[in-house]
Amino acid sequence: MNEHEEWRAYFDLWRLVADGEAIVTHSSRLFPVRRNGEPAMLKIAVVPEEKWGAELMVWWNGVGAARVLEHKDDAILLERATGNHSLAEMAKNGQDDEASHIICKAVAGLHAQRGVVLPKLIPLSERFRSLESAARREGGMFVRSGTTARALLSDPQDVVPLHGDVHHGNILDFAERGWLAIDPKGLVGERGFDYANLFCNPDHAVAAATGRLKRQVGVVVEAAQLDRRRMLQWIVAWAGLSAAWLIEDGQNEHVASTLQIAEIAAAELDEAGI
């Protein structure tokens, strides 16, 4: 079965009608659709991490995340976000604190116990292999990020199922259903990790603004009941990992700006003597 036949089979199986242009990414194929007149999103995974993420979406059962309407093989049918608010726009326009609070509330829902056996998930340590390679190859800030990551991963705290890619564009406005997560990577590890990426978002101008990281760390650790030191360490580790992935993807022009976030967090650690 070729790719066209595959997605067409799901349209037929779940009685879907196209409702917009398909979105193609390196990891999945997304089709805005309607079923029985209701808006939905058909997502077909093309890489393993997206498949594990789909299993986690099913496990979340619509708590903190978009509800899965159907699930078969590499495809899931999700409820579609229909609200008109954007966390990225909020963060850029004077509502950064409010956006962070919304993200923390959604992530808390994702991390909550379900009393149901977890699906197969990727250990968080496996995600950091690229950082280890970059530290050996590139040196500099990658070394500190790698050392920090190793220390955190060797002594995990509050281990939960993780989204793995929490940022302002992956928590969407679902109108009366509230703010819900999409596109998890299907990881398991320390819950503090899931908050680190929001400090690199919604864009570099916001993330690197003077005093922004310090303020938002305060907002997040209070809202999520996290240890400030470990939160800063996760930011150092995450930003280094993100920069390592950028090198692997040939996006070297963004490496320095991403490492800048690690440097800001590291400076906060050093200033506080922690």
C-alpha positions, -999 to +999 in steps of 0.1 A: +000+000+000+015+034-010+012+065+012-018+079-007-037+046-003-028+044+034-043+077+044-073+072+020-079+039+038-083+057+071-107+083+055-129+054+044-126+034+077-136+064+099-159+081+074-138+113+072-143+143+049-113+165+041-116+200+058-084+218+047-049+213+033-028+184+046+003+193+067+035+173+060+063+172+086+094+151+089+076+129+115+039+128+105+011+136+081-017+157+094-051+160+077-078+184+089-111+165+086-147+163+097-165+133+110-203+136+113-198+173+108-174+176+138-139+190+133-110+165+139-074+159+129-061+127+113-025+121+122-004+094+106+030+088+122+060+081+100+087+079+127+088+056+158+087+084+184+054+096+169+040+061+172+049+059+209+035+094+213+002+082+199+000+054+225+006+080+252-022+102+238-045+072+241-034+066+277-040+103+286-076+098+276-083+134+270-070+147+304-045+175+297-043+164+261-065+163+230-089+134+230-082+104+208-114+096+188-099+066+169-066+047+169-053+021+146-018+011+136+001+043+128-029+066+127-049+084+153-079+106+149-079+135+174-104+162+184-093+194+167-085+227+185-111+253+175-102+281+199-087+313+186-062+321+213-024+314+210+001+310+239+029+322+216+010+355+209+002+359+246+039+355+256+049+380+230+023+405+240+026+411+277+010+379+290+041+357+294+033+349+330-003+339+321+009+317+293+034+299+316+006+293+341-016+278+314+013+255+303+020+244+339-017+235+344-018+215+312+014+196+320+002+188+355-028+171+339-004+151+317+017+140+346-012+129+369-016+093+378-042+074+358-043+040+376-039+024+341-008+005+329+015+027+309+022+020+272+058+015+260+077+047+265+112+059+257+136+064+287+145+100+289+182+091+290+180+079+254+171+114+242+204+128+254+227+107+233+231+135+208+242+159+235+269+135+246+282+133+211+281+171+207+300+176+240+328+153+228+329+169+194+321+206+200+333+213+235+324+246+251+289+250+265+280+215+252+303+201+279+285+218+307+251+209+293+262+173+290+277+171+325+245+186+339+223+162+320+243+132+332+239+143+369+202+148+365+196+115+347+216+096+372+194+106+400+158+111+386+131+125+408+093+124+404+094+100+374+063+103+353+052+098+316+066+128+298+052+148+268+088+154+257+082+186+236+062+210+257+062+245+242+038+273+234+028+257+200+020+223+215-005+235+240-036+246+220-069+264+227-097+238+226-124+263+234-147+249+260-123+220+267-096+244+277-059+243+269-047+208+258-015+192+246-007+177+212+023+160+196+040+141+225+072+122+220+063+094+244+090+095+271+093+086+307+115+104+332+118+132+357+088+155+354+109+187+356+123+180+322+089+187+306+090+223+316+125+231+303+116+238+267+092+266+274+122+287+284+135+285+249+101+296+235+080+310+219+109+326+200+145+337+207+136+374+211+113+365+240+134+337+254+166+357+256+151+390+267+169+405+297+155+390+329+129+368+312+143+335+321+148+344+357+113+357+360+097+327+343+117+302+363+101+318+394+067+316+378+071+279+368+087+265+399+059+280+420+031+269+397+045+234+392+061+230+427+095+223+414+130+228+428+145+260+414+180+245+411+169+214+392+147+236+370+177+257+360+198+225+355+171+210+332+172+242+311+210+240+308+206+203+297+177+209+274+191+239+255+223+220+250+204+190+236+183+213+213+215+228+200+230+194+194+199+184+173+202+216+153+238+207+143+226+172+133+198+188+112+223+212+095+207+243+111+240+256+125+228+292+122+205+287+152+230+269+174+245+299+191+211+315+200+199+282+215+231+278+235+225+313+248+196+301+268+218+274+284+243+301+292+217+323+308+205+295+330+240+285+339+247+321+349+217+320+372+230+288+388+265+303+393+252+336+406+231+318+433+260+295+441+239+264+432 
